[in-house]
Amino acid sequence: MAYVITDECIACGSCEGECPVEAISEGEEKYVIDPNLCDDCGACAEQCPVEAIVPGNGKEEK
């Protein structure tokens, strides 16, 4: 199950460089994780200063 970035994201970018499969990119208002690339390693969640990255439930937070 891919991780998702919630609306709590402050768009700091600390997660993007931590993703070993480059599944994270900058969106319009927050960073986003491509669920087709995410390998569920959790490296990004460990780096998020506001805990905005959580295990997904099959649909991305808006």
Secondary structure, DSSP 8 states (H G I E B T S, - for coil): --EEE-TT-----TTGGG-TT--EEE-SSSEEE-TTT-----HHHHH-TT--EEE--SS---
